[in-house]
Amino acid sequence: MTTTRTFFSYRFATLALAAASGAPTLAAPVYIPHVSDFYQHQQSLQAIWPTVPATPYPGPPAAAPAAAGYANGNWWEPDGGWCRTTAWVNAIYSWDARGKEGLFDRSERPGAPAADMNKTWLERFAYCNEELAIASGGLPGVGGGCATPPHILAYAAAAGYGATTIDTYKWDAVNKEVDRETPAGDVKAGKKFENIIRKFITRPNQPSIVIQINDAANPNPAWWWSGSFHALTIAGVDDVTERLYWSDPNNTPYGQNWGVPFPATDPVPVGAAHYDSGFLGLDGRTFITGNYTGAQIEKMWVMRVPTPGAAALLGFAALALARRKRD
């Protein structure tokens, strides 16, 4: 409790000083545009056969389809959840809505067949989630279905966005810092995930951010993922109070959870009303409020989707600059 009091004392002291000095402050949270809040069990057997209390996996497994589809029926979910896959789909939807057409909505791709036309958002989500799960090895008896950066990069390339990049940041427990993975080895990126996240969100050209959390330091058996991990998609931050907002693939403020999938009549779950929120502690990685109090960020992925051709233009510009320096 001492840590929490100190944390909030610091937050509000900072606000008071800013107000007294007349320093400018943001009036509202800054959101990454169009981050969706899709539900990882939307078509799973767990979602349509509720019990009281809710019965987690294992449930009767559905058969895996040969390929993704808009109406394949129940999902198979061999490992009991696709939180990271759906967290990535929430990021992919954001990029599609920001103008990277065809990443989520296949009807926007050149030469799209008639079968991709006139689908609801639920059908498009089903297709995208299944495609990533299958590509990630999600088959009954095999496991998997949990998307990783190579799967996302391959998916983006197939949609025409081969210049997509994903940077991986991870907690370095030895040096108590956040490292960024590079081909030459890990390099220090900062002391706190919180500061890195805020920097990305409050500057132009916002990326998508997916985080992975665990409860290794503060086990909580009440969480279905206790002892494993959970994934969230960052949706925004308040640069004054430092409140963090995220899209949770397992539940939404609208009540989607075990046995409560989105009805077909619902609009696309995008916007502040769908996000959860809370604060990180002074270490910049431990949740001290919100649904996952005590959980810690262990890994973070930062995704950027350049406009097709942008990478080539940058390459030409760099080449021209190098030639100018030689002249």
Buried (B, 14 or more C-beta within 10 A) or exposed (E): EEEBEEBBEEBEEBEEEEEEEEEEEEEEBBBBEBBBBBBBBBBBBBBEBBEEEBBBBEBEBBEBEEEBBBEBEBBBBBBBBBBBBBBBBBBBBBBBBBEBBBBBBBBBBEEEEEEBEEBEBBBBBBBBBBBBBBBBBBBEEEEBBBBBBEBBBBBBEBBBBEBBBBBBBBBEEEEEBBBBBEEEEBEEBBBBBBBBBBEBBBEEEBBBBBBBBBBBEBEEEEBBBBEBBBBBBBBBBBBBBBBBBBBBBBBBBBEBBBBBBBEEEEEBBBBEEBBBBBBBBBBBBBBBBBBBBBBBBBBBBBBBBBEEEEBEEEEEEEEEEEEEEEE
